[in-house]
Amino acid sequence: MASFKIEGGHQLSGSITPQGAKNEALQILCAVLLTPEKVTIHNIPDILDVNKLIFILDKLGVKIEKLKANSYSFQANELNLEYLESSEFKNDGSSLRGSIMIVGPLLARFGKGYIPRPGGDKIGRRRLDTHFEGFIRLGASFRYNKEERFYGVEAFNGLKGTYMLLDEASVTGTANIIMAAVLAKGTTTIYNAACEPYIQQLCKMINSMGAKITGVGSNLLTIEGVEELTGCEHTILPDMIEIGSWIGMAAMTQSELTIKNVSWKDLGVIPSVFKKLGIQLEKKGDDIYIPQQDSYEIQTYIDGSILTVSDAPWPGFTPDLLSIILVVATQAKGTVLIHQKMFESRLFFVDKLIDMGAKVILCDPHRATVIGHNRQSQLKATKMTSPDIRAGISLLIAALSAKGTSIINNIEQIDRGYENIEERLRSIGAKIERIEA
């Protein structure tokens, strides 16, 4: 297993361009299964999770051609559906949570979809009920093999449109149900649908293939089923989580940094939440410019009470950036309560920050209070292990700001979500080295 060796305490400078969005890519790649025609996708991030899904699509028989860096064509006209019930697939699919989204398009087009219980970050309970309840409402039958932890849905007589109210605004659940419904007979209405920019992108892409989806951008989607879809060309948005990571990194390292081509209109409340921590940032065209700041002060509410930063479904603040907010707050002036509502294990990395000298009180699995140092006490280097993607990048940011040399183990977790991160960070002045075990 590889590690990062990071010499902290250095200011960074220059510009950095965000990669394509991981969470959009996982949806978009599954959507290529909806048509036998060629689909071309640009700005695909070269990261472990996305490459795993491309590997699974290849095993399934999708014809894949790499056109240039981050651009591929896919054609799903001769699929090997027997792979779905093989022991090989049970191993391949279980290592990637995003693989769950192949079920919807396969069910729509071929009347069956199978998936082993998928893996992913160990950040708490992440149930799949929304996906399968949606498929059942569309007319599919469901089965689950508890011994092999293998799910299956079948609808050999086709799917039928219906009305459904989702019990949670699940992003992957919404994506999966959309992809199943676009080829169903009749009209499907999905209420309490997730409406993240990545869901909007999925809908726009499928509409360009001939689907009839209205209500895009809202939590009420109407899908008029069509008989078939055609090929298309699609470009993935920049990754908003990576953009937030670079904002936090600039603040923690007291650096002047420009983040290029961020697609401001798709960032939602992200810039304003960082501004509540006192971080200065400016819109320059479609870039974010962050000036060098010696200090930043956390805002309070109007009545003077302590600020709370919590996650919520879009257009609320994404849970993937709460770890970054927590780390950034350790060097702010003031106090903030971080409330992670959606995942009960995502704050358990704070013990590493406490070891580095941060003042963090873990109130319970969902809440942590951060008392900022106001630069009066620099974090100290230490040896640590990355437990998941977002905690891993948060610890990396902490290490870049710390005094001394830190080691981060299990960096495969970071590689799952961040493309060529050490090279990109070195280009703006970071002292970071990858050490292969």
Helices and strands as residue ranges (DSSP letters): E 3-7, E 13-16, H 22-31, G 32-34, E 38-42, H 48-59, E 63-68, E 71-75, G 81-85, H 87-94, G 97-102, H 103-110, E 112-116, H 129-137, E 141-145, E 150-154, E 163-165, H 171-181, E 187-191, H 197-208, E 212-214, E 220-224, E 232-235, H 240-252, E 256-259, G 264-266, H 270-276, E 282-284, E 287-290, E 307-310, G 319-321, H 322-329, E 335-339, H 350-355, E 359-364, E 367-371, E 383-385, H 389-401, E 405-409, H 412-415, H 421-426, E 431-435
